[in-house]
């Protein structure tokens, strides 16, 4: 009996992973065809080399797309082969042999664990370096890079040193209405103000234009210095004041965590997309377990409509999960929703759905 159960486990795991990777190959092949159709004019107009299209773009596009839609691929895989087992009466035979529905879930969760680990490593450490090449190709041959200029910038560069900028234009490396205030405890000791500030990449220095320096000697005495131009250094760079489209996708988990910590200490207010991306890389792999639970609970029973109905329901739920994730993260970026809650809320809701369906599934 034990040997038969082990063979059953291997059979289900093999079916799960085999169908999962088959679904990836099938759907990504279709996606690539549609993507080529959409971008062929850009490739021709900008004379993109064939080698760059294949190796710089699509070679890196495939793993990115596969990992992005892992919930969809997992659900399709589980729904498809479990429905086939149900309509071939294999599920009934397994349960009739004394294997509980709970025990039947074990090989499914082993398969989900393999997918979750694969997705986590791929999304956290393999895909980010390849995204640098893919996004660089897109910026060169598909569309212009999208960079957002920041306004009302407040930074703490080091303990006691605070800077403010009205606006920073990343294209020109220039900001306006700049000020730097140095405190000792709660007492303001000096304030440097300038009408504008620019960064010189060659010298790695900042230049202040029309500046005023106020040194507060004591409550009664202030020293004031003025000038047209002042070259100086600050513990900041132009990259602190711009938010490039999908920039966070080029950072692995370690780099992303370090960047968030550094920018949080400086007080940069535009890091929500980075925080959400970091949380998503931890939350998304768990969707493999949740959607596996839902898929098995739905597909293990025969219903009128056959496998097609199961696949239709599965596609609807998986797209619902992806849509839910998109909406919640949008609220977090553009609203006041907590990023951690926004990322985990779809998992929580669909986990409750999975538990409900599991309790209704045949035992």
C-alpha positions in Angstrom: 0.0 0.0 0.0 2.8 2.4 0.9 4.6 1.7 -2.4 1.3 2.4 -4.3 0.8 5.7 -2.6 4.4 6.7 -3.4 3.8 5.8 -7.0 0.6 7.9 -6.9 2.6 10.8 -5.4 5.2 10.6 -8.2 2.5 10.3 -10.8 0.6 13.5 -9.7 3.8 15.5 -9.2 5.0 14.5 -12.7 1.6 15.4 -14.2 1.5 18.7 -12.3 5.0 19.9 -13.3 4.7 18.5 -16.8 1.4 20.3 -17.5 2.7 23.4 -15.8 5.7 23.7 -18.1 3.7 22.7 -21.1 1.2 25.5 -20.4 4.1 27.9 -20.1 5.5 26.9 -23.5 2.1 27.0 -25.2 0.9 30.3 -23.8 4.2 32.1 -24.1 4.5 31.0 -27.7 1.2 32.7 -28.4 2.3 35.7 -26.4 5.5 36.1 -28.4 3.6 35.9 -31.7 1.3 38.7 -30.6 4.2 40.7 -29.2 6.1 40.5 -32.5 2.9 41.6 -34.4 2.6 44.6 -32.1 6.2 45.7 -32.2 7.3 44.7 -35.7 6.8 48.3 -36.9 9.1 49.6 -34.1 11.7 47.1 -34.9 11.7 48.0 -38.6 11.5 51.8 -38.1 14.4 51.8 -35.6 16.4 49.1 -37.5 16.7 46.8 -34.5 19.3 44.1 -35.3 17.9 40.6 -35.5 20.4 39.3 -32.9 19.4 42.0 -30.4 15.7 41.2 -31.0 16.2 37.5 -30.3 18.8 37.5 -27.6 18.5 40.9 -25.9 14.7 41.1 -26.0 12.8 37.8 -26.4 15.5 35.7 -24.6 14.8 37.9 -21.6 11.1 38.5 -22.3 10.2 34.8 -22.0 11.3 34.2 -18.3 9.9 37.6 -17.3 6.5 36.9 -18.8 6.5 33.3 -17.5 7.1 34.4 -13.9 4.6 37.3 -14.2 1.8 34.9 -15.0 2.8 32.0 -12.8 -0.6 32.1 -11.0 -2.3 31.6 -14.4 0.0 28.7 -15.4 -0.4 26.9 -12.1 -4.1 27.1 -12.2 -4.4 26.0 -15.8 -2.1 23.0 -15.0 -3.9 21.9 -11.9 -7.4 22.4 -13.5 -6.5 20.6 -16.7 -4.9 17.4 -15.5 -7.1 17.0 -12.4 -10.3 17.4 -14.4 -9.0 14.7 -16.8 -8.3 12.4 -13.9 -11.8 13.1 -12.5 -13.5 12.3 -15.8 -11.4 9.2 -16.2 -12.7 8.2 -12.7 -9.1 8.1 -11.4 -10.0 10.5 -8.5 -12.9 8.2 -7.5 -10.6 5.1 -7.7 -8.0 6.9 -5.5 -10.5 7.9 -2.9 -12.2 4.5 -2.9 -8.8 2.8 -2.2 -8.7 4.5 1.2 -6.7 7.6 0.4 -8.3 10.7 2.0 -8.8 13.9 0.1 -6.4 15.5 2.5 -3.7 12.9 1.7 -4.4 13.4 -2.0 -3.5 17.1 -1.6 0.1 16.2 -0.5 1.7 15.6 -4.0 -0.1 18.6 -5.3 1.5 20.8 -2.6 4.9 19.2 -3.3 4.4 20.3 -6.9 3.3 23.8 -5.8 6.4 24.0 -3.6 8.6 23.3 -6.5 6.8 26.0 -8.6 6.9 28.5 -5.6 10.7 28.1 -5.1 11.3 28.2 -8.8 9.2 31.4 -9.1 10.9 33.1 -6.0 14.4 32.4 -7.3 13.6 33.4 -10.8 11.8 36.7 -9.8 14.2 37.6 -7.1 17.6 36.8 -8.5 17.5 35.6 -12.1 15.1 37.9 -13.9 16.3 41.3 -12.6 19.7 41.2 -14.3 18.1 40.1 -17.5 15.6 42.9 -17.2 18.4 45.4 -17.5 19.1 44.1 -21.0 15.4 43.9 -21.9 14.5 47.4 -20.7 17.5 48.9 -22.4 16.4 47.3 -25.6 12.9 48.6 -25.2 14.2 52.1 -24.4 16.3 52.0 -27.6 14.1 50.3 -30.1 10.5 50.3 -28.8 9.7 53.3 -26.7 11.5 56.2 -24.9 12.3 55.7 -21.3 9.7 57.2 -18.9 11.2 59.2 -16.1 9.1 61.1 -13.6 10.5 64.4 -12.2 9.9 64.8 -8.5 8.4 67.8 -6.6 8.6 69.0 -3.0 11.6 66.8 -2.1 12.6 66.4 1.5 15.7 64.4 2.4 17.7 63.6 5.5 21.3 63.2 4.1 22.8 62.4 7.5 21.9 62.9 11.2 21.1 66.6 11.6 21.4 67.6 7.9 18.1 68.1 6.0 17.7 69.3 2.4 14.6 70.5 0.5 14.1 71.0 -3.2 11.0 72.5 -4.9 11.5 70.4 -8.1 14.1 68.3 -9.8 14.4 67.8 -13.6 16.2 64.5 -14.1 16.9 65.2 -17.8 18.9 68.3 -17.0 20.1 67.2 -13.5 18.8 70.5 -12.2 16.6 71.5 -9.3 15.2 74.8 -8.0 14.4 76.4 -4.6 17.1 74.4 -2.8 17.9 74.6 0.9 20.0 72.7 3.3 19.6 73.0 7.1 22.0 71.7 9.7 20.7 71.1 13.2 22.4 70.3 16.5 19.7 68.7 18.6 16.7 70.9 18.0 18.7 74.0 17.4 19.2 75.3 13.8 22.9 76.1 13.3 23.1 77.0 9.6 21.0 77.2 6.5 22.1 77.2 2.9 19.6 78.4 0.3 19.9 78.7 -3.5 17.7 79.6 -6.3 18.8 76.6 -8.3 21.2 73.6 -8.1 22.8 71.5 -10.8 24.9 68.3 -10.8 28.1 67.9 -12.7 28.6 64.2 -13.5 32.3 64.7 -14.5 33.4 66.3 -11.2 30.6 64.5 -9.1 29.9 67.9 -7.5 26.8 70.1 -7.1 26.8 73.7 -8.2 24.5 76.2 -6.4 23.4 79.4 -8.1 22.4 82.6 -6.3 23.0 81.2 -2.9 22.8 82.5 0.6 24.5 81.0 3.7 23.2 81.9 7.2 25.2 80.7 10.2 23.4 81.1 13.5 26.1 82.0 16.0 23.7 82.5 18.9 20.2 83.8 19.5 21.4 87.4 18.7 24.0 87.0 15.9 23.7 85.6 12.4 26.5 85.6 9.8 25.3 85.9 6.2 27.3 85.1 3.0 26.0 85.5 -0.5 27.3 84.6 -3.9 26.4 83.8 -7.5 28.0 80.4 -7.7 29.2 77.7 -5.2 30.6 74.3 -5.9 30.1 71.7 -3.1 29.4 68.1 -2.4 26.4 66.4 -0.8 25.6 62.8 0.1 23.0 62.6 -2.7 22.9 61.9 -6.4 20.4 62.6 -9.2 19.2 59.0 -9.0 17.7 59.9 -5.6 15.3 62.4 -7.4 13.9 60.4 -10.3 11.6 57.5 -10.7 12.3 55.7 -13.9 9.6 53.4 -15.3 10.1 49.8 -14.0 13.5 50.7 -12.6 12.9 48.4 -9.6 12.6 45.4 -12.0 16.3 45.6 -12.6 17.2 45.1 -8.9 17.5 41.7 -7.3 16.0 41.1 -3.8 19.2 42.2 -2.0 19.7 45.3 -4.0 16.0 46.2 -3.7 16.0 45.8 0.1 19.2 47.9 0.4 17.8 50.6 -1.8 14.5 50.8 0.1 16.4 51.0 3.4 18.7 53.8 2.1 16.0 55.9 0.6 13.8 55.5 3.7 16.5 56.9 5.9 16.9 59.8 3.5 13.2 60.4 3.6 12.5 60.0 -0.1 8.7 59.8 -0.7 8.7 58.0 -4.0 9.6 54.5 -3.0 6.2 52.9 -2.8 6.6 51.1 -6.2 9.8 49.6 -4.9 8.3 48.5 -1.6 5.4 46.9 -3.4 7.7 45.1 -5.8 9.7 43.7 -2.9 6.6 42.5 -1.1 5.2 41.0 -4.3 8.3 38.9 -4.8 7.6 37.2 -1.4 3.8 37.0 -1.8 3.5 35.8 -5.4 5.1 32.4 -4.8 2.5 31.6 -2.1 -0.2 32.0 -4.8 1.0 28.6 -6.1 -0.3 26.9 -2.9 -3.5 28.9 -2.8 -4.5 28.4 -6.4 -3.5 24.7 -6.3 -5.9 24.2 -3.4 -8.7 26.0 -5.3 -7.9 24.1 -8.5 -7.9 20.6 -7.0 -11.1 21.4 -5.0 -12.9 22.5 -8.1 -11.6 20.0 -10.6 -11.7 16.8 -8.6 -15.5 16.4 -9.0 -17.5 15.7 -12.1 -19.8 18.5 -13.2 -22.1 19.0 -16.1 -20.1 20.8 -18.7 -17.0 18.6 -18.5 -13.4 19.7 -18.5 -14.2 22.8 -20.5 -16.3 24.2 -17.7 -13.5 23.5 -15.2 -10.9 25.3 -17.4 -13.3 28.2 -17.9 -13.8 28.6 -14.2 -10.1 28.2 -13.6 -9.2 30.9 -16.2 -11.8 33.2 -14.6 -10.5 32.8 -11.1 -6.8 33.1 -12.1 -7.5 36.3 -14.1 -9.6 37.5 -11.1 -6.6 36.9 -8.9 -4.2 38.9 -11.2 -6.8 41.7 -11.6 -7.3 41.8 -7.8 -3.5 42.1 -7.3 -3.3 44.9 -9.9 -6.2 46.9 -8.4 -4.9 46.6 -4.8 -1.4 47.6 -5.7 -2.7 50.6 -7.7 -4.6 51.7 -4.6 -1.4 51.4 -2.6 0.6 53.5 -5.0 -1.9 56.2 -5.7 -3.8 56.1 -2.4 -3.2 55.5 1.3 -3.5 51.7 1.3 -0.8 50.0 3.2 1.6 48.3 0.7 2.0 45.1 2.7 -1.8 44.7 3.0 -2.3 45.6 -0.7 0.1 42.9 -1.8 -1.1 40.1 0.6 -4.9 40.9 0.4 -5.5 38.9 -2.8 -3.7 35.9 -1.2 -5.8 36.3 2.0 -9.1 36.5 0.0 -8.4 33.6 -2.3 -7.0 31.5 0.6 -10.5 31.9 2.2 -12.1 30.9 -1.0 -9.8 27.9 -1.3 -10.6 26.8 2.3 -14.3 27.0 1.6 -14.0 25.0 -1.7 -11.8 22.4 0.0 -14.4 21.9 2.7 -17.0 21.4 0.0 -14.8 19.0 -2.1 -15.5 15.3 -2.1 -13.8 13.5 0.8 
